[in-house]
Amino acid sequence: MFELVYCSAATRGMTALDLQNLLEVSRRNNALLDVTGILIYSERTREFIQLLEGEKDCVEQLMLTIAADERHTSVDVMYRGGITDRSFKDWSMAFRQFEELDPELIEGYTTFNADSLSASTCGGKETRARTILSALSKEL
Ligand SMILES: Cc1cc2nc3c(=O)[nH]c(=O)nc-3n(C[C@H](O)[C@H](O)[C@H](O)COP(=O)(O)O)c2cc1C
């Protein structure tokens, strides 16, 4: 089993209907691919964070499709690697609005320009993303 987490920036602000359509298609496709995960969207910064988990080939193939999607840009894979268990096994794609998360959880997680970051800052962001995702996986 394999997981991948990326962040990206929406090209335009996503409306509730945009998100609903995106999730509908994602859930249908992911169920067929046996891919699970969670998508987080920040209305304020227009940033996405998504975790995808499943068979490595399925996840990597899906990531190529997602990365080419014109609804977002600056797609930056924060980490990928093997896992023993899924964190979101009951969710073809869970969804959370970033602003609705526990403020303590998201403290310090801010939008960024990937190109201007040093490796250490990237690591910091990765750690914060992991903290958020791991807390959410216990909540769902
Ligand atoms: C932020 C973001 C996350 C997405 N996540 C998924 C996903 O988890 N699964 C999926 O199938 N498509 C996802 N998509 C949509 C794909 O890029 C693509 O539009 C879709 O897979 C095409 O499906 P279709 O060929 O069935 O129309 C995502 C798109 C964006 C912008």
The ligand as a Tripos MOL2 file, in Angstrom:
@<TRIPOS>MOLECULE
LIG
   31    33     1     0     0
SMALL
NO_CHARGES

@<TRIPOS>ATOM
      1 C1         -7.5960   19.4020   -6.3710 C.3       1 LIG1
      2 C2         -8.1030   18.2940   -7.2480 C.ar      1 LIG1
      3 C3         -8.2490   17.0200   -6.7270 C.ar      1 LIG1
      4 C4         -8.7200   15.9740   -7.5180 C.ar      1 LIG1
      5 N1         -8.8410   14.7200   -6.9970 N.ar      1 LIG1
      6 C5         -9.2740   13.7050   -7.7700 C.ar      1 LIG1
      7 C6         -9.3850   12.3960   -7.2400 C.ar      1 LIG1
      8 O1         -9.1020   12.1090   -6.0710 O.2       1 LIG1
      9 N2         -9.8410   11.4260   -8.0740 N.ar      1 LIG1
     10 C7        -10.1860   11.6740   -9.3670 C.ar      1 LIG1
     11 O2        -10.5820   10.7440  -10.0680 O.2       1 LIG1
     12 N3        -10.0880   12.9080   -9.8810 N.ar      1 LIG1
     13 C8         -9.6490   13.9230   -9.1130 C.ar      1 LIG1
     14 N4         -9.5610   15.1870   -9.6440 N.ar      1 LIG1
     15 C9        -10.0930   15.4200  -10.9930 C.3       1 LIG1
     16 C10        -9.1450   14.9680  -12.0850 C.3       1 LIG1
     17 O3         -8.1610   15.9550  -12.2930 O.3       1 LIG1
     18 C11        -9.9180   14.7190  -13.3880 C.3       1 LIG1
     19 O4        -10.6640   15.8480  -13.7300 O.3       1 LIG1
     20 C12       -10.8600   13.5560  -13.2720 C.3       1 LIG1
     21 O5        -10.2050   12.4320  -12.7240 O.3       1 LIG1
     22 C13       -11.4360   13.1900  -14.6490 C.3       1 LIG1
     23 O6        -12.3790   12.1740  -14.4550 O.3       1 LIG1
     24 P1        -13.3080   11.6880  -15.6760 P.3       1 LIG1
     25 O7        -12.3380   11.2430  -16.7550 O.co2     1 LIG1
     26 O8        -14.1100   10.5710  -15.0830 O.co2     1 LIG1
     27 O9        -14.1400   12.8800  -16.0680 O.co2     1 LIG1
     28 C14        -9.0630   16.2360   -8.8730 C.ar      1 LIG1
     29 C15        -8.9150   17.5190   -9.3770 C.ar      1 LIG1
     30 C16        -8.4440   18.5460   -8.5960 C.ar      1 LIG1
     31 C17        -8.3160   19.9220   -9.1550 C.3       1 LIG1
@<TRIPOS>BOND
     1     1     2 1
     2     2     3 ar
     3     2    30 ar
     4     3     4 ar
     5     4     5 ar
     6     4    28 ar
     7     5     6 ar
     8     6     7 ar
     9     6    13 1
    10     7     8 2
    11     7     9 ar
    12     9    10 ar
    13    10    11 2
    14    10    12 ar
    15    12    13 ar
    16    13    14 ar
    17    14    15 1
    18    14    28 ar
    19    15    16 1
    20    16    17 1
    21    16    18 1
    22    18    19 1
    23    18    20 1
    24    20    21 1
    25    20    22 1
    26    22    23 1
    27    23    24 1
    28    24    25 2
    29    24    26 1
    30    24    27 1
    31    28    29 ar
    32    29    30 ar
    33    30    31 1
@<TRIPOS>SUBSTRUCTURE
     1 LIG1         1 GROUP 0 **** ****
